[in-house]
Amino acid sequence: MSYKDFFNFKIIKSSTSTNARAGLFSTPHGIIETPIFMPVGTNSAVKMLTNEQILNANAQIILANSYHMYLRAGCSLIKKAGGLHNWMNFHKPILTDSGGFQVFSLSKLRKITQEGVYFQDPKNGSKHFISPEISMQIQEDLGADIIMAFDECSPYPCSYEQAKKALDKTNKWLIRCIEAHKNYNQALFPIVQGAFFEDLRIKSAEFVSQFDTPGYAIGGVSVGEPMEIKNQITKLTAPLLPFDKPRYLMGVGTPIDLIYGITYGIDMFDCVLPTRNARHGTFFTYEGNKIIKNKQFQEDFSPLDKKCNCYTCRNHTKAYIRHLYKTQEATAATLLSIHNIHFLINLAKDLRNSIIEGNFEQYSNELLENFNKN
């Protein structure tokens, strides 16, 4: 038995002028059409939304966070429930991250060693330890279709020496993750690191590519760096990864990010931004981001975006949603979240269709022109 019994990636069409490609990624819980945006359910739920609302937004796969599941619900409880799919009653593909990014963000509450990471729960002060082996066990208990290797994410900015040490540790931990992980019905993705140093990114991509895993991820971006640097690293790294496997750009998810990422050869994206922005009153449109509380929408009886066919845009106006937001009705955040997630999922779908139809470069350039002039 091998990964190939459970996972398969097939490229349907590639762009002739860019690295963009349209594919099908088969998993135990369904086929994912790529490129795809994946909503984030940090605590095993996408904030403000029900599973039905997520499915109605055409989500094909969602994420859950291993760190939060480990600390809050507890992996043993979720395992008893039959894994995340039964726990959440969500029976499409699920991806879990390793918890590494959350642990390393606790700069004053953790100690990184060669063996793993010692850290304190910032909420109650309890002490914990996660190693590559423990991360694999946590994700095995959670039962996601796609799981991530335990890695060390360098901050921005950082020194070359700091980035190199983190990368060396990430490479050693990847080997331990592969040795510890034996469930072939879970796809283990290695993660490319190396901060913002091109030679380290190249070495990292070469290192992870030697392992015949079902897919690969690019981490350590969208950590505070300018967009130009993020694009530079993505453009450099993506083509270095195996052509016949899905490529996942972690934690990235604005409309412009999707366009650039797909152009460079990225297949999978995730980000908390759509729902976070919604809770703060910001919504995506094909004319750039808008803020619902602005007075210009007080008597605007049009949908959030005239090209969008999500539940929110089919049923409600900007004026109504502005009223809800100004009166602090939680429904405002729900309606904006539905729209933002649908918008990104649909944007990825439209870009996929343009690849298949052979006009990706023209379509993506038109979109970028609209987004950038607002």
C-alpha positions in Angstrom: 0.0 0.0 0.0 1.2 3.5 -0.8 0.0 7.1 -1.1 -0.9 6.4 -4.7 -3.7 4.2 -3.5 -5.5 7.2 -1.9 -4.2 10.3 -3.7 -3.7 11.3 -7.3 -3.0 14.7 -9.0 -3.8 15.2 -12.6 -3.1 18.4 -14.6 -5.9 19.0 -17.0 -4.5 22.1 -18.7 -1.5 24.4 -18.4 -1.1 28.0 -19.5 1.2 28.4 -22.4 2.5 31.8 -21.3 2.7 31.4 -17.5 3.1 28.6 -14.9 -0.6 28.5 -14.2 -2.3 25.1 -14.4 -5.7 23.5 -13.8 -5.8 20.2 -12.0 -7.7 17.5 -10.2 -6.5 16.3 -6.8 -8.1 13.1 -5.7 -8.3 12.4 -1.9 -10.2 9.9 0.3 -13.0 12.4 0.8 -13.4 13.7 -2.7 -11.8 15.3 -5.7 -10.5 18.9 -5.4 -10.5 21.1 -8.5 -7.4 23.2 -8.5 -6.4 26.0 -8.3 -8.6 26.3 -5.1 -9.0 28.6 -2.2 -9.6 26.8 1.1 -11.5 28.4 4.0 -9.9 28.2 7.4 -11.8 26.6 10.3 -9.3 27.3 13.1 -11.3 25.7 15.9 -13.0 23.1 13.6 -15.4 25.7 12.4 -15.2 28.6 10.0 -16.0 31.7 12.1 -19.5 32.9 11.9 -20.6 30.2 9.4 -22.3 26.8 9.5 -21.2 23.9 7.3 -24.2 24.4 5.1 -23.2 28.0 4.5 -19.7 26.8 3.7 -20.9 24.2 1.3 -23.3 26.7 -0.4 -20.2 28.9 -1.0 -18.9 26.0 -3.1 -16.0 25.1 -0.7 -14.3 21.9 -1.7 -12.0 21.6 1.2 -11.5 23.4 4.6 -8.7 23.7 7.1 -8.5 23.0 10.9 -5.7 24.0 13.2 -3.8 21.2 15.0 -2.5 23.5 17.7 -5.9 24.7 18.7 -7.5 21.3 18.4 -4.7 19.8 20.6 -5.1 22.5 23.3 -8.8 23.1 23.3 -11.1 20.1 22.4 -8.3 17.6 22.8 -7.2 15.1 20.1 -8.4 12.1 22.1 -11.9 13.5 22.2 -11.9 14.1 18.4 -10.4 10.7 17.8 -13.3 9.1 19.9 -15.7 11.1 17.7 -14.3 9.4 14.7 -11.9 12.1 13.6 -12.5 15.6 12.3 -14.9 14.6 9.6 -17.4 13.1 12.1 -16.6 15.7 14.8 -17.5 18.5 12.4 -20.0 16.5 10.3 -18.1 17.8 7.3 -17.4 15.0 4.8 -15.4 16.7 2.2 -11.6 16.9 2.3 -10.0 18.5 5.4 -6.4 19.8 5.8 -4.6 20.3 9.1 -1.5 22.3 9.7 1.2 21.0 12.0 0.7 23.7 14.7 4.3 24.9 14.0 3.4 28.4 13.0 1.2 29.0 16.1 3.9 27.6 18.4 6.7 29.6 16.9 4.6 32.8 17.1 4.6 32.5 20.9 8.1 34.1 21.0 8.0 34.7 24.8 6.3 31.5 25.7 8.3 28.8 23.9 11.8 27.3 23.7 12.9 25.6 20.4 15.3 22.7 20.7 16.5 20.1 18.2 14.0 17.6 19.7 11.0 19.9 19.4 9.3 22.9 21.0 8.5 23.5 24.7 5.7 26.1 25.1 3.1 27.5 27.4 -0.6 27.8 26.6 -1.1 31.6 26.6 -4.6 31.2 28.0 -3.9 29.2 31.1 -0.1 28.8 31.4 -0.1 25.0 31.1 3.1 23.6 29.7 3.4 21.5 26.6 5.9 19.9 24.2 5.5 19.1 20.5 8.0 17.2 18.4 7.8 16.1 14.8 6.6 12.7 16.1 4.0 14.2 18.4 2.7 16.5 15.6 2.3 13.4 13.4 0.4 11.6 16.2 -1.9 14.7 16.7 -2.7 14.9 13.1 -3.2 11.2 12.8 -5.7 11.4 15.7 -7.5 14.3 14.0 -7.8 12.2 10.8 -7.5 14.9 8.1 -6.9 14.0 4.5 -3.9 16.3 4.1 -1.5 16.9 7.0 1.6 19.2 7.2 5.1 18.5 8.3 6.3 20.1 11.6 8.6 23.0 10.6 10.2 26.2 12.0 8.9 29.4 10.4 11.4 32.2 10.4 10.1 35.7 11.2 10.4 38.8 9.0 12.9 40.3 9.1 15.6 37.9 10.2 19.3 37.3 9.7 20.7 34.8 7.2 22.1 32.8 10.0 18.8 32.6 11.8 17.0 31.5 8.6 19.6 28.9 7.9 19.4 27.4 11.4 15.6 27.2 11.1 15.8 25.6 7.7 18.4 23.0 8.9 16.1 22.1 11.8 13.0 22.0 9.4 14.9 19.6 7.1 15.8 17.3 10.0 12.3 17.4 11.4 10.9 16.5 8.0 12.8 13.3 8.0 11.5 12.5 11.4 7.9 13.3 10.3 8.2 11.0 7.3 9.6 8.2 9.5 6.8 8.7 12.1 3.9 8.9 9.6 2.7 5.6 8.3 -1.0 6.3 7.4 -1.1 6.4 3.6 -4.7 7.6 3.7 -3.3 10.9 5.0 -1.2 13.0 2.5 1.9 14.4 4.3 3.1 17.7 2.7 6.7 18.8 3.3 7.1 22.6 3.7 9.6 24.8 1.9 11.2 27.4 4.3 14.3 29.6 4.0 12.8 33.0 4.9 13.6 35.6 2.2 17.0 34.4 1.1 16.8 32.9 -2.5 19.7 30.4 -2.0 18.0 29.0 1.1 14.7 28.7 -0.7 16.3 26.9 -3.6 18.1 24.5 -1.2 14.8 23.9 0.7 12.9 23.2 -2.5 15.5 20.8 -3.7 15.5 19.0 -0.3 11.8 18.5 -0.1 11.5 17.4 -3.7 13.6 14.3 -3.1 10.7 12.9 -1.1 7.9 11.3 -3.1 5.0 12.8 -1.1 1.5 13.6 -2.5 2.1 17.3 -2.5 4.4 20.2 -1.3 3.8 23.5 0.6 5.6 26.8 0.6 5.6 28.3 4.1 7.1 31.3 5.8 5.4 33.9 3.6 2.7 36.4 4.5 4.5 37.0 7.8 4.7 40.8 7.5 6.9 41.2 4.4 6.0 43.5 1.5 4.0 42.0 -1.4 6.9 42.4 -3.8 9.1 40.1 -1.6 6.3 37.6 -1.2 5.8 37.5 -4.9 9.5 37.2 -5.6 9.9 34.2 -3.3 6.7 32.5 -4.6 7.7 33.0 -8.2 11.2 31.6 -7.5 10.1 28.6 -5.4 6.9 27.2 -7.1 8.5 26.0 -10.3 11.3 24.3 -8.4 8.8 21.8 -6.9 7.7 18.7 -8.8 5.4 19.6 -11.7 3.1 16.6 -11.2 2.2 17.3 -7.6 0.0 20.0 -6.0 1.7 23.1 -4.6 0.2 24.8 -1.6 1.0 28.4 -0.6 0.3 28.6 3.1 -1.6 31.5 4.7 -2.1 33.5 1.6 -5.5 34.7 0.4 -6.3 38.1 -1.0 -7.7 38.3 -4.5 -4.5 39.8 -5.8 -2.5 37.0 -4.0 -4.5 34.4 -5.8 -3.9 35.9 -9.2 -0.2 36.2 -8.7 0.2 32.8 -7.0 -1.7 31.0 -9.7 0.4 32.7 -12.4 3.5 31.3 -10.6 2.1 27.8 -10.5 0.4 27.6 -7.1 -2.6 25.2 -6.8 -3.8 25.6 -3.2 -4.4 28.7 -1.0 -5.7 29.3 2.5 -6.2 32.4 4.7 -8.2 33.6 7.6 -8.5 37.0 5.9 -12.0 36.6 4.3 -13.8 36.1 7.6 -11.5 38.3 9.6 -12.0 41.2 7.2 -15.7 40.5 7.3 -15.9 40.9 11.0 -14.2 44.3 10.6 -16.6 45.3 7.8 -14.4 44.9 4.8 -15.6 43.0 1.7 -14.1 42.0 -1.6 -15.3 43.2 -5.0 -14.0 43.1 -8.5 -13.4 46.8 -8.1 -11.2 46.4 -5.0 -11.9 46.1 -1.3 -14.7 48.1 0.2 -15.7 49.0 3.8 -19.4 48.6 4.5 -19.6 51.2 7.3 -18.7 54.0 4.9 -21.5 56.5 4.5 -21.5 56.1 0.7 -23.4 52.8 1.2 -26.2 54.2 3.5 -28.7 54.4 0.6 -27.0 51.9 -1.7 -29.6 49.3 -2.6 -27.3 47.2 -4.8 -25.6 44.0 -3.8 -22.0 43.9 -2.4 -20.7 43.0 -5.9 -22.9 43.0 -9.0 -20.9 40.1 -10.5 -21.3 37.9 -7.4 -24.1 35.3 -7.0 -23.5 34.3 -3.4 -26.4 34.1 -0.9 -25.6 37.6 0.4 -25.5 39.3 -3.0 -28.7 37.5 -4.2 -30.7 38.5 -1.1 -29.4 41.7 0.5 -28.2 45.2 -0.2 -25.3 47.2 1.0 -27.6 49.6 2.8 -29.2 46.7 4.8 -25.8 45.1 5.7 -24.4 48.5 6.6 -27.4 49.0 9.0 -26.7 45.6 10.6 -23.0 46.4 10.9 -23.6 49.8 12.4 -26.1 48.4 15.0 -23.6 45.6 15.8 -25.8 42.8 14.6 -23.7 39.6 14.3 -25.6 38.8 11.1 -23.6 41.5 9.3 -20.4 39.5 9.9 -22.1 36.3 8.7 -23.3 37.9 5.5 -20.0 39.5 4.8 -18.2 36.3 5.6 -20.4 34.3 3.2 -19.6 36.8 0.5 -15.9 37.0 1.0 -15.4 33.3 1.1 -17.6 32.7 -1.9 -15.7 35.5 -3.7 -12.3 33.9 -3.3 -13.6 30.4 -4.1 -15.3 31.7 -7.2 -12.3 33.8 -8.3 -10.1 30.7 -8.2 -12.7 28.8 -10.2 -12.9 31.6 -12.8 -9.1 31.6 -13.1 -9.2 27.8 -13.4 -11.7 28.1 -16.2 -9.6 30.7 -18.0 -6.6 28.3 -17.9 -8.8 25.5 -19.5 -10.1 27.9 -22.1 -6.6 29.2 -23.0 -7.0 32.9 -22.0 -5.6 32.9 -18.5 -3.0 35.7 -19.1 -5.5 38.1 -20.6 -8.1 37.4 -18.0 -5.7 37.6 -15.0 -4.2 40.9 -16.4 -7.7 42.4 -16.7 -8.5 41.4 -13.1 -5.2 42.8 -11.8 -5.9 46.1 -13.6 -9.3 46.4 -11.9 -8.0 45.4 -8.4 -4.9 47.7 -8.6 -6.6 50.8 -9.7 -8.8 50.9 -6.6 
